[in-house]
Amino acid sequence: MSHNGLIDLYSDTQTRPSAGMRRAMAEAEVGDEQRGEDPTTRKLEERVAAMLGKDAAVFLPSGTMCNQIAMAVHCTAGDEILAADTAHVFFSEAGGGSALSRAQTWPIRSDMGLFTATDLKANLREHNNRYQPRSRLLIIEQTANMGGGLVWPLTQIAEVAAVAHGHGMSVHMDGARLFNATVASGVSARDFASPFDSAWIDLSKGLGCPVGAVLAGSKPFIHECWRWKQRIGGAVRQSGIVAAAGLYALDHNVELLATDHANAKLLAERIAGIAGLALSNGPPQSNIVFFRVTAPGLTAAHICAELLKRNVRMGAFGGTAGRIRCVTHLDVSKTDIERAATALAEIMRG
Ligand SMILES: Cc1ncc(COP(=O)(O)O)c(C=O)c1O
């Protein structure tokens, strides 16, 4: 149960810190992070850098700031940033790529957030063509959120990254749900991060922390990230309080993602059995389930409003004719999933 009796499947950002996490936060050793003097934050940064096989890392308040700072460091004015057409950087970051990096963005038509090396080649600009922007940065989202939590296979990442690097571009991983990908595939975070020049993990999604993300890359890259962090007000003070939650989550919560994935599968199975509903992209690979309302006269928004009356929250995406998204996380149990599915079946029976 999420809180106040609500079964909250709106997003994996809806968790509350557990008692153990709160204890770790209360006991954290702290200092002035802006001056590099917070020991717990430094420990978290070192740990994430090692996990991702990078030389250095920097703690930031959010995943959005990781993407924004990475784009600003990799790009200069007039450059072009490429990512899947469904990417968070294009949909949900208030146009930051153009506002902060002053770079142009180019969405690649994708198959639920994934594209191939051939697709990328078809979207690259010519070298030394003064009419065209410079293809400068490729961003890959692991897992692909709007694709229903699809995991980018390692071989596909390697092929796409090789094309980008061959074209003189940098490659950045939006790793908001990287650990969902590692748990779903058995591939390590280090292996997934290896083809990337920069990569980050979010602490405030499946890992269950209240705040924070960690961006990793080479030492010179992270040095430049610090300038942006300072510039846009992301350098903070006694952040050990939240970094301790991150360390706790890395110790205790990563393997629990397997339960979220099992719950997502169970929910998808139940939805597939309800007349008038159809899964958008088959059985889920990780913790996200998308489905459509096929029953005539019913909309996604209406179903979500009815669910809320029964203390179940799901998200309607793409207007009235759109899809419904459910995301499983630490604060929803198997019983909650059964209850949510029963509520859905009840609504569809009318
Ligand atoms: C794929 C993806 N990237 C980036 C973000 C941004 O993360 P944050 O909410 O920590 O800013 C999100 C958040 O939903 C996301 O799903």
The ligand as an ORCA input file, in Angstrom:
! r2SCAN-3c Opt
* xyz 0 1
  C      13.546      8.318    -18.405
  C      13.608      9.454    -17.433
  N      14.641     10.311    -17.495
  C      14.751     11.342    -16.641
  C      13.827     11.548    -15.650
  C      13.998     12.717    -14.731
  O      14.307     12.320    -13.436
  P      13.990     13.273    -12.184
  O      12.525     13.145    -11.904
  O      14.858     12.722    -11.097
  O      14.366     14.658    -12.572
  C      12.717     10.691    -15.551
  C      11.687     10.927    -14.537
  O      10.566     10.500    -14.625
  C      12.607      9.621    -16.473
  O      11.579      8.757    -16.438
*
